[in-house]
Amino acid sequence: FLCKDVLEVLTPEMSPLDVVTVNPPRAGVFRRVIQAICQARPERVVYVSCNPETLSRDLVRFQQGGFRVEQVQPVDLFPHTPHCEVVVGLQHA
């Protein structure tokens, strides 16, 4: 388990990876980070999102990188507000 800047961790020496979990800010995952994750080819990616717009943008990028969406689970962490977290499970195709 590593908790660091993803661009520092995702090096060719780190492969193979089983799971990569990302929990980006509202701006989503940087394009360079998605490319690094796709190049590392983990078996699964777990994406936790607080912004459906950037989530949809990033999912397209992950799909272009060889991943497919397996599961989507909304999580209401803030009842009685319009905010909702979404957890998406991606599998390497």
DSSP file with accessible surface (Angstrom, degrees, kcal/mol):
  #  RESIDUE AA STRUCTURE BP1 BP2  ACC     N-H-->O    O-->H-N    N-H-->O    O-->H-N    TCO  KAPPA ALPHA  PHI   PSI    X-CA   Y-CA   Z-CA
    1    1 A F              0   0  240      0, 0.0     2,-0.4     0, 0.0     0, 0.0   0.000 360.0 360.0 360.0 124.7    0.0    0.0    0.0
    2    2 A L        -     0   0   98      2,-0.1     2,-0.5     0, 0.0     7,-0.0  -0.987 360.0-169.5-126.2 136.4    1.5    3.3   -1.1
    3    3 A C        +     0   0  114     -2,-0.4     2,-0.3     2,-0.0     3,-0.0  -0.864  46.9 107.2-124.3  91.2    0.1    6.8   -0.4
    4    4 A K  S    S-     0   0  132     -2,-0.5     2,-0.2     0, 0.0    -2,-0.1  -0.911  80.3 -55.1-149.8 176.5    2.2    9.2   -2.5
    5    5 A D    >>  -     0   0   91     -2,-0.3     4,-1.3     1,-0.2     3,-1.3  -0.437  52.0-134.0 -60.6 127.7    2.0   11.3   -5.6
    6    6 A V  H 3> S+     0   0   39      1,-0.3     4,-2.9     2,-0.2    -1,-0.2   0.841 102.3  57.6 -61.5 -34.1    0.9    8.9   -8.3
    7    7 A L  H 34 S+     0   0   57      1,-0.2    -1,-0.3     2,-0.2    -2,-0.1   0.761 107.1  50.0 -71.2 -19.6    3.5   10.1  -10.9
    8    8 A E  H <4 S+     0   0  122     -3,-1.3    -1,-0.2     1,-0.1    -2,-0.2   0.794 117.2  40.3 -80.3 -30.3    6.2    9.3   -8.3
    9    9 A V  H  < S+     0   0   23     -4,-1.3     2,-2.1     1,-0.2    -2,-0.2   0.863  95.7  78.0 -88.3 -41.0    4.9    5.8   -7.7
   10   10 A L     <  +     0   0   24     -4,-2.9    -1,-0.2    -5,-0.2    29,-0.0  -0.477  62.1 138.8 -80.2  82.6    3.9    4.7  -11.2
   11   11 A T    >>  -     0   0   46     -2,-2.1     3,-2.1    -3,-0.1     4,-0.5  -0.799  69.7-103.5-115.8 161.4    7.2    3.8  -12.6
   12   12 A P  G >4 S+     0   0  113      0, 0.0     3,-1.0     0, 0.0    -1,-0.1   0.835 120.3  62.9 -55.6 -28.0    8.0    0.7  -14.8
   13   13 A E  G 34 S+     0   0  155      1,-0.2    -3,-0.1     3,-0.0     0, 0.0   0.715  94.4  62.2 -69.5 -20.2    9.6   -0.9  -11.7
   14   14 A M  G <4 S+     0   0   63     -3,-2.1    -1,-0.2    -5,-0.2    -4,-0.1   0.659  85.3 138.3 -80.2 -18.3    6.3   -0.9   -9.9
   15   15 A S    <<  +     0   0   51     -3,-1.0     2,-0.1    -4,-0.5    26,-0.1  -0.435  37.9  53.6 -73.1 150.8    4.5   -3.2  -12.4
   16   16 A P  S    S+     0   0  122      0, 0.0     2,-0.4     0, 0.0    25,-0.1   0.524  70.8 178.6 -84.8 148.2    2.6   -5.4  -12.1
   17   17 A L        -     0   0   33     23,-0.5    26,-1.3    24,-0.2     3,-0.1  -0.885  22.1-160.3-111.1 144.3    0.0   -3.8  -10.0
   18   18 A D  S    S+     0   0  117     -2,-0.4    26,-2.0     1,-0.3     2,-0.4   0.920  75.4   4.8 -84.8 -52.7   -3.2   -5.4   -8.8
   19   19 A V  E     -a   44   0A  53     24,-0.2     2,-0.4    23,-0.1    -1,-0.3  -0.998  53.5-165.5-140.0 138.4   -5.3   -2.3   -8.0
   20   20 A V  E     -a   45   0A  17     24,-1.7    26,-2.7    -2,-0.4     2,-0.5  -0.994  12.9-162.0-119.6 128.9   -4.9    1.4   -8.3
   21   21 A T  E     -a   46   0A  93     -2,-0.4     2,-0.4    24,-0.2    26,-0.2  -0.952   6.7-172.7-112.2 130.3   -7.3    3.6   -6.3
   22   22 A V  E     +a   47   0A  16     24,-2.7    26,-2.8    -2,-0.5     7,-0.1  -0.967  15.6 175.7-122.9 140.3   -7.8    7.3   -7.2
   23   23 A N        -     0   0  112     -2,-0.4    26,-0.1    24,-0.2    24,-0.1  -0.657  24.0-176.7-138.1  75.2   -9.8    9.9   -5.3
   24   24 A P        -     0   0   18      0, 0.0    26,-0.3     0, 0.0     5,-0.1  -0.233  28.5-101.6 -76.3 166.1   -9.2   13.1   -7.2
   25   25 A P    >   -     0   0   95      0, 0.0     3,-2.6     0, 0.0    26,-0.1  -0.144  56.6 -78.2 -70.3-179.7  -10.4   16.6   -6.4
   26   26 A R  T 3  S+     0   0  130      1,-0.3    28,-0.2    24,-0.1     3,-0.1   0.773 128.9  67.6 -56.2 -25.3  -13.3   18.1   -8.3
   27   27 A A  T 3  S-     0   0   69      1,-0.2    -1,-0.3    27,-0.1     2,-0.1   0.612 102.6-136.7 -73.0  -9.4  -11.1   18.8  -11.3
   28   28 A G    <   -     0   0    6     -3,-2.6     2,-0.4     2,-0.0    -1,-0.2  -0.343  40.0 -31.6  85.9-169.3  -10.6   15.1  -11.9
   29   29 A V        -     0   0    8     25,-0.2     5,-0.0    -5,-0.1    -7,-0.0  -0.724  66.7-110.3 -91.0 133.9   -7.5   13.1  -12.7
   30   30 A F    >>  -     0   0  160     -2,-0.4     4,-2.1     1,-0.1     3,-0.7  -0.336  24.6-121.5 -59.5 144.4   -4.8   14.8  -14.7
   31   31 A R  H 3> S+     0   0  134      1,-0.3     4,-2.5     2,-0.2     5,-0.2   0.888 113.4  55.7 -55.2 -40.9   -4.5   13.4  -18.2
   32   32 A R  H 3> S+     0   0  167      1,-0.2     4,-2.2     2,-0.2    -1,-0.3   0.856 106.5  50.8 -61.7 -35.2   -0.8   12.4  -17.5
   33   33 A V  H <> S+     0   0   11     -3,-0.7     4,-2.7     2,-0.2    -1,-0.2   0.926 109.1  49.4 -70.3 -43.3   -1.9   10.4  -14.5
   34   34 A I  H  X S+     0   0    5     -4,-2.1     4,-2.8     1,-0.2     5,-0.2   0.931 111.7  50.1 -60.7 -42.8   -4.5    8.5  -16.5
   35   35 A Q  H  X S+     0   0  101     -4,-2.5     4,-2.4     1,-0.2    -1,-0.2   0.921 110.8  49.3 -61.3 -42.3   -1.9    7.8  -19.1
   36   36 A A  H  X S+     0   0   16     -4,-2.2     4,-1.8     2,-0.2    -2,-0.2   0.910 112.0  48.2 -64.6 -40.9    0.6    6.6  -16.4
   37   37 A I  H  X S+     0   0    0     -4,-2.7     4,-1.1     1,-0.2    -2,-0.2   0.938 112.0  49.0 -64.6 -45.5   -2.1    4.3  -14.9
   38   38 A C  H  < S+     0   0   16     -4,-2.8     3,-0.4     1,-0.2    -2,-0.2   0.887 110.8  50.6 -63.3 -37.5   -3.0    2.9  -18.3
   39   39 A Q  H  < S+     0   0  159     -4,-2.4    -1,-0.2     1,-0.2    -2,-0.2   0.839 106.4  54.8 -68.9 -31.6    0.6    2.2  -19.1
   40   40 A A  H  < S-     0   0   12     -4,-1.8   -23,-0.5    -5,-0.2    -1,-0.2   0.716  97.0-151.1 -72.8 -21.2    1.1    0.4  -15.7
   41   41 A R     <  -     0   0  161     -4,-1.1   -24,-0.2    -3,-0.4    -3,-0.1   0.898  16.3-170.8  52.6  54.1   -1.8   -1.9  -16.7
   42   42 A P        -     0   0    0      0, 0.0   -24,-0.2     0, 0.0   -23,-0.1  -0.371  31.7-119.9 -66.1 157.5   -3.2   -2.7  -13.3
   43   43 A E  S    S+     0   0  103    -26,-1.3    49,-2.6   -25,-0.2     2,-0.3   0.906  92.3  13.1 -63.7 -40.1   -5.8   -5.4  -13.2
   44   44 A R  E     -aB  19  91A 110    -26,-2.0   -24,-1.7    47,-0.2     2,-0.4  -0.963  59.2-157.6-138.2 154.5   -8.3   -3.0  -11.7
   45   45 A V  E     -aB  20  90A   0     45,-2.0    45,-3.1    -2,-0.3     2,-0.5  -0.997   7.5-158.6-128.2 133.3   -8.8    0.7  -11.0
   46   46 A V  E     -aB  21  89A  37    -26,-2.7   -24,-2.7    -2,-0.4     2,-0.5  -0.973  11.9-166.9-111.0 120.4  -11.2    2.1   -8.3
   47   47 A Y  E     -aB  22  88A   0     41,-2.7    41,-2.8    -2,-0.5     2,-0.5  -0.943   5.6-166.7-113.8 118.9  -12.2    5.6   -9.0
   48   48 A V  E     - B   0  87A  28    -26,-2.8     2,-0.4    -2,-0.5    39,-0.2  -0.934  17.9-175.4-105.5 122.9  -13.9    7.6   -6.3
   49   49 A S  E     - B   0  86A   3     37,-3.1    37,-2.5    -2,-0.5   -23,-0.1  -0.941  34.7-177.6-127.8 144.1  -15.5   10.8   -7.6
   50   50 A C  S    S+     0   0   31     -2,-0.4    34,-0.2   -26,-0.3   -24,-0.1   0.294  81.8  60.4-111.6   4.9  -17.3   13.9   -6.2
   51   51 A N     >  -     0   0   22    -26,-0.1     4,-2.2    35,-0.1    -1,-0.2  -0.901  61.2-164.4-138.2 107.3  -17.9   15.4   -9.6
   52   52 A P  H  > S+     0   0   87      0, 0.0     4,-2.3     0, 0.0     5,-0.2   0.819  89.1  58.3 -62.7 -28.3  -19.9   13.6  -12.2
   53   53 A E  H  > S+     0   0  158      2,-0.2     4,-1.8     1,-0.2     5,-0.1   0.953 111.7  37.8 -67.4 -49.7  -18.7   15.8  -15.1
   54   54 A T  H  > S+     0   0   16    -28,-0.2     4,-2.8     2,-0.2     5,-0.2   0.846 113.2  59.3 -72.6 -29.1  -15.0   15.1  -14.6
   55   55 A L  H  X S+     0   0   14     -4,-2.2     4,-2.7     2,-0.2    -2,-0.2   0.954 106.6  46.2 -59.9 -48.6  -15.8   11.4  -13.8
   56   56 A S  H  X S+     0   0   68     -4,-2.3     4,-1.7     1,-0.2    -2,-0.2   0.913 113.4  49.7 -63.9 -40.0  -17.5   11.0  -17.2
   57   57 A R  H  X S+     0   0   88     -4,-1.8     4,-1.6     1,-0.2    -1,-0.2   0.948 113.8  45.4 -60.7 -47.1  -14.6   12.7  -18.9
   58   58 A D  H  X S+     0   0    0     -4,-2.8     4,-2.5     1,-0.2    -2,-0.2   0.857 106.8  58.2 -69.3 -33.9  -12.0   10.6  -17.1
   59   59 A L  H  X S+     0   0   25     -4,-2.7     4,-2.6     1,-0.2    -1,-0.2   0.897 104.2  52.6 -63.6 -37.6  -13.9    7.3  -17.7
   60   60 A V  H  X S+     0   0   70     -4,-1.7     4,-2.4     2,-0.2    -1,-0.2   0.936 109.8  49.1 -60.4 -43.7  -13.7    7.9  -21.5
   61   61 A R  H  X S+     0   0   47     -4,-1.6     4,-1.1     1,-0.2    -2,-0.2   0.898 111.2  49.0 -64.6 -40.0  -10.0    8.4  -21.1
   62   62 A F  H  <>S+     0   0    0     -4,-2.5     5,-2.1     2,-0.2     3,-0.2   0.908 110.2  51.4 -66.0 -39.7   -9.7    5.1  -19.1
   63   63 A Q  H ><5S+     0   0  101     -4,-2.6     3,-1.6     1,-0.2    -2,-0.2   0.912 107.7  52.1 -64.1 -39.0  -11.7    3.3  -21.7
   64   64 A Q  H 3<5S+     0   0  148     -4,-2.4    -1,-0.2     1,-0.3    -2,-0.2   0.785 106.6  56.6 -64.8 -25.5   -9.4    4.6  -24.5
   65   65 A G  T 3<5S-     0   0   29     -4,-1.1    -1,-0.3    -3,-0.2    -2,-0.2   0.316 132.0 -88.1 -89.7   6.1   -6.6    3.2  -22.3
   66   66 A G  T < 5S+     0   0   27     -3,-1.6    27,-3.3     1,-0.3     2,-0.3   0.625  87.1 121.2 103.1  14.2   -7.9   -0.3  -22.3
   67   67 A F  E   < -C   92   0A   5     -5,-2.1     2,-0.4    25,-0.2    -1,-0.3  -0.798  41.8-156.2-108.9 153.9  -10.3   -0.4  -19.3
   68   68 A R  E     -C   91   0A 114     23,-2.7    23,-2.7    -2,-0.3     2,-0.4  -0.961  26.8-108.4-126.4 148.6  -14.0   -1.1  -19.1
   69   69 A V  E     +C   90   0A  50     -2,-0.4    21,-0.2    21,-0.2     3,-0.1  -0.590  37.5 170.0 -75.0 126.3  -16.5    0.0  -16.4
   70   70 A E  E     +     0   0A  95     19,-3.4     2,-0.3    -2,-0.4    20,-0.2   0.792  62.5   8.4-102.8 -43.5  -17.5   -3.0  -14.3
   71   71 A Q  E     -C   89   0A 145     18,-1.5    18,-2.7     2,-0.0     2,-0.4  -0.996  51.4-165.5-144.4 147.3  -19.5   -1.4  -11.5
   72   72 A V  E     +C   88   0A  84     -2,-0.3    16,-0.2    16,-0.2    14,-0.0  -0.998  12.7 177.4-132.9 126.7  -20.9    2.0  -10.5
   73   73 A Q  E     -C   87   0A 120     14,-2.8    14,-2.6    -2,-0.4     2,-0.2  -0.924  16.9-150.7-134.0 109.4  -22.1    2.8   -7.0
   74   74 A P  E     -C   86   0A  73      0, 0.0     2,-0.4     0, 0.0    12,-0.3  -0.533  12.9-161.0 -72.6 145.5  -23.3    6.1   -5.8
   75   75 A V  E     -C   85   0A  53     10,-3.4    10,-2.4    -2,-0.2     2,-1.3  -0.978  10.8-147.5-132.2 118.1  -22.7    6.9   -2.1
   76   76 A D        +     0   0   96     -2,-0.4     8,-0.1     8,-0.2    10,-0.0  -0.681  32.4 157.6 -88.6  90.3  -24.7    9.5   -0.3
   77   77 A L  S    S+     0   0  100     -2,-1.3    -1,-0.2     1,-0.2     7,-0.1   0.612  70.5  49.5 -84.8 -15.4  -22.3   10.9    2.2
   78   78 A F  S >  S-     0   0   96      5,-0.5     3,-1.0    -3,-0.2     5,-0.3  -0.668  81.8-158.1-127.1  75.2  -24.1   14.2    2.6
   79   79 A P  T 3  S+     0   0   76      0, 0.0     4,-0.1     0, 0.0     5,-0.0  -0.147  75.3  22.1 -56.4 147.6  -27.8   13.6    3.1
   80   80 A H  T 3  S+     0   0  196      1,-0.3     0, 0.0     2,-0.0     0, 0.0   0.728 107.5  93.9  67.3  22.3  -30.2   16.3    2.3
   81   81 A T  S <  S-     0   0   63     -3,-1.0    -1,-0.3     2,-0.2    -3,-0.1  -0.918  84.7-117.0-131.1 165.3  -27.7   18.0   -0.1
   82   82 A P  S    S+     0   0  127      0, 0.0     2,-0.3     0, 0.0    -2,-0.0   0.502  82.0 107.1 -80.9   1.6  -27.3   17.6   -3.8
   83   83 A H        +     0   0  101     -5,-0.3    -5,-0.5    -4,-0.1     2,-0.3  -0.597  41.2 169.2 -87.8 140.5  -23.8   16.2   -3.4
   84   84 A C        -     0   0   49     -2,-0.3     2,-0.3   -34,-0.2    -8,-0.2  -0.992  26.3-137.1-148.8 135.4  -23.1   12.5   -4.0
   85   85 A E  E     - C   0  75A  30    -10,-2.4   -10,-3.4    -2,-0.3     2,-0.4  -0.649  18.9-154.8 -85.5 152.3  -19.9   10.5   -4.2
   86   86 A V  E     -BC  49  74A  25    -37,-2.5   -37,-3.1   -12,-0.3     2,-0.5  -0.999   3.9-159.2-131.2 130.9  -19.6    7.9   -6.9
   87   87 A V  E     -BC  48  73A  47    -14,-2.6   -14,-2.8    -2,-0.4     2,-0.5  -0.946  12.2-170.2-110.1 125.7  -17.4    4.8   -6.8
   88   88 A V  E     -BC  47  72A   0    -41,-2.8   -41,-2.7    -2,-0.5     2,-0.5  -0.968  11.7-151.3-120.4 130.7  -16.6    3.2  -10.1
   89   89 A G  E     -BC  46  71A  17    -18,-2.7   -19,-3.4    -2,-0.5   -18,-1.5  -0.888  15.8-169.5 -99.3 124.0  -14.8   -0.2  -10.6
   90   90 A L  E     -BC  45  69A   2    -45,-3.1   -45,-2.0    -2,-0.5     2,-0.4  -0.918   4.9-158.4-113.4 144.1  -12.8   -0.5  -13.8
   91   91 A Q  E     -BC  44  68A  46    -23,-2.7   -23,-2.7    -2,-0.4     2,-0.3  -0.950  26.6-112.0-120.9 138.9  -11.3   -3.7  -15.1
   92   92 A H  E       C   0  67A  37    -49,-2.6   -25,-0.2    -2,-0.4   -26,-0.1  -0.533 360.0 360.0 -69.8 129.0   -8.5   -4.0  -17.6
   93   93 A A              0   0   82    -27,-3.3    -1,-0.1    -2,-0.3   -26,-0.0  -0.270 360.0 360.0 -75.8 360.0   -9.9   -5.4  -20.8
